[in-house]
Structures are given as structure tokens and as C-alpha cells.
Amino acid sequence: MIKFDQVSKRYPGGFDALKNLSFQIDAGEMVFLAGHSGAGKSTLLKLVAGIDRATSGNVLVNGQNLSRLRASQLPYVRQHIGIVFQDHKILYDRSVFDNVVLPLDIIGFDRRDAARRVRAALDKVGLAGREKSMPVGLSGGEQQRLCIARAVVHRPAILLADEPSANLDRAYALDIMELFKSFHQVGVTVLISAHDETLMEDYGRRIIRLREGQFA
Ligand SMILES: Nc1ncnc2c1ncn2[C@@H]1O[C@H](COP(=O)(O)OP(=O)(O)OP(=O)(O)O)[C@@H](O)[C@H]1O
């Protein structure tokens, strides 16, 4: 489902963020991505999401080789992926509903069905009844839940999360991890990055550890 074959990423300026990585994540797996700040976790997730491209090697997602796809084809791949961004990317001038409905608007989903989907997603993450709220009125943990609702509202096969538990206290971080586990339990492939490995240990899942762009 996700396969990296000798993938390297060099940023303009010459910095090698990922160095010749090969690994595979099967459909329905839940995998953690660990490593210190700057290890390359966000870069790896961006390559899976087709937000950025590998400099060399092949990135395969759902059987599609993203390294060979034209830029115009990437949106179709992204329809099957949900992303919780490290910097949230919440639109603070729009309501909770309007934030969560965005991925459905982008794929042209029928508006009435979309409203049902948004309510279901908010219910799932524990934000039922908050659709008319503005994001500034939500706590940090609730804002993270909003991001998770937005990432799953289009029912993606793959869910990526970049440090979703950063800045949350431990109890709340574990709640968020449980939420990801619940998506994994219904068949979603889940890849979560975090620098705090103690959050991952209880789950008995595979941990991909990165250090300076290589497996640690
Ligand atoms: N657009 C860019 N241009 C140049 N260098 C970059 C760019 N994005 C990331 N880097 C560098 O690549 C390295 C890996 O960054 P990346 O964000 O993937 O790490 P990370 O493990 O996710 O760390 P963090 O948890 O701090 O985000 C870092 O040294 C970073 O400075």
C-alpha cells in the first residue's frame, strides 16, 4: 500500500533530508514514525501524501508510483489520503463545520451528504454539536480533534499524522492515539509521527525510527 524503494530527498540548497530509504507498509497496518526534530519525519509524510516529490527512488501509494505521476494526477491520489498537519492548517476565520467540510468541497461532494459526513466525523472525534463554533473557541486538544475530523471526513484509505500529540499533555496525547487506533481498527492504514516514543510503546506496533534521514 505504501512502498519506498531507495528514496532520497534533497532540498534545494543541497540538504539531504532522506537518504536511500526502502520500506513497505501494508494496507491496514498502523505504524509509528519516530525520530528527533529534523530527522526527516515530516519530509517522509509529505512524500507519501504527494505534497513533495522524491529526488530519487520510487514512492508507491496504492499501487501508483508517485515519482512518475504528473502533477495534475496527484489530486486523485490525495483523495485516498487524510493528513493531520503538524502546523494544523486550521482556517480561523471559518467555523468548525466549514473547516471540516473542505476536503469534501474539493472533491465536489453533494452538499447535503457532506453535512451528514461532517457531523459523523465530528461525532467520531468527540466534537458533536460544535459545528457552528469558531476554532479559536476550542482548546488545543479540541483543535487537534478538528484536524482529525477534517482528515477523515472523506473516508481515506490512508491516514497520516505529523506529530499529532505535540503540545498536548500526556493524558490527552494518549486519547488522541486511541482515536487513531480506532481508525486503524476499521481498516484504515495509519502512519503517525512523534518524537516521544513512550507514547508508542504501549501499542505494540512497528516503529520506523529515523535519524538524519536514515533508519536509526
Ligand atoms: N523546504 C525545505 N528546504 C530545506 N530544508 C528543509 C526543508 N524542509 C525541511 N528541511 C530540512 O530537512 C530536515 C528534515 O526536516 P523534517 O521537517 O522532515 O524533520 P522532522 O523529523 O519532521 O522534524 P520536526 O519534528 O522538527 O518537524 C531538517 O534539517 C530541515 O531543516
The ligand as an SDF file (V2000), in Angstrom:
LIG
                    3D

 31 33  0  0  0  0  0  0  0  0999 V2000
   11.7430   23.0560    2.4090 N   0  0  0  0  0  0  0  0  0  0  0  0
   12.9290   22.7760    2.9590 C   0  0  0  0  0  0  0  0  0  0  0  0
   14.0740   23.3050    2.4820 N   0  0  0  0  0  0  0  0  0  0  0  0
   15.2650   22.9940    3.0060 C   0  0  0  0  0  0  0  0  0  0  0  0
   15.4380   22.1500    4.0570 N   0  0  0  0  0  0  0  0  0  0  0  0
   14.3400   21.6080    4.5910 C   0  0  0  0  0  0  0  0  0  0  0  0
   13.0290   21.8790    4.0790 C   0  0  0  0  0  0  0  0  0  0  0  0
   12.1240   21.1780    4.8180 N   0  0  0  0  0  0  0  0  0  0  0  0
   12.8480   20.5000    5.7430 C   0  0  0  0  0  0  0  0  0  0  0  0
   14.1700   20.7460    5.6030 N   0  0  0  0  0  0  0  0  0  0  0  0
   15.2470   20.1740    6.4090 C   0  0  0  0  0  0  0  0  0  0  0  0
   15.1880   18.7590    6.3040 O   0  0  0  0  0  0  0  0  0  0  0  0
   15.4410   18.1690    7.5680 C   0  0  0  0  0  0  0  0  0  0  0  0
   14.2900   17.2360    7.9330 C   0  0  0  0  0  0  0  0  0  0  0  0
   13.1410   18.0250    8.1950 O   0  0  0  0  0  0  0  0  0  0  0  0
   11.7530   17.3970    8.6220 P   0  0  0  0  0  0  0  0  0  0  0  0
   10.7950   18.5120    8.7980 O   0  0  0  0  0  0  0  0  0  0  0  0
   11.3970   16.3070    7.6740 O   0  0  0  0  0  0  0  0  0  0  0  0
   12.1310   16.7460   10.0250 O   0  0  0  0  0  0  0  0  0  0  0  0
   11.1980   16.2050   11.1860 P   0  0  0  0  0  0  0  0  0  0  0  0
   11.7930   14.9230   11.6230 O   0  0  0  0  0  0  0  0  0  0  0  0
    9.7930   16.1890   10.7370 O   0  0  0  0  0  0  0  0  0  0  0  0
   11.3960   17.2900   12.3100 O   0  0  0  0  0  0  0  0  0  0  0  0
   10.3110   18.1600   13.0710 P   0  0  0  0  0  0  0  0  0  0  0  0
    9.6750   17.2140   14.0230 O   0  0  0  0  0  0  0  0  0  0  0  0
   11.1070   19.2320   13.7270 O   0  0  0  0  0  0  0  0  0  0  0  0
    9.3840   18.6680   12.0100 O   0  0  0  0  0  0  0  0  0  0  0  0
   15.6360   19.3070    8.5630 C   0  0  0  0  0  0  0  0  0  0  0  0
   17.0340   19.5060    8.7600 O   0  0  0  0  0  0  0  0  0  0  0  0
   15.0330   20.5050    7.8780 C   0  0  0  0  0  0  0  0  0  0  0  0
   15.6800   21.6800    8.2360 O   0  0  0  0  0  0  0  0  0  0  0  0
  1  2  1  0
  2  3  1  0
  2  7  2  0
  3  4  2  0
  4  5  1  0
  5  6  2  0
  6  7  1  0
  6 10  1  0
  7  8  1  0
  8  9  2  0
  9 10  1  0
 10 11  1  0
 11 12  1  0
 11 30  1  0
 12 13  1  0
 13 14  1  0
 13 28  1  0
 14 15  1  0
 15 16  1  0
 16 17  2  0
 16 18  1  0
 16 19  1  0
 19 20  1  0
 20 21  2  0
 20 22  1  0
 20 23  1  0
 23 24  1  0
 24 25  2  0
 24 26  1  0
 24 27  1  0
 28 29  1  0
 28 30  1  0
 30 31  1  0
M  END
$$$$
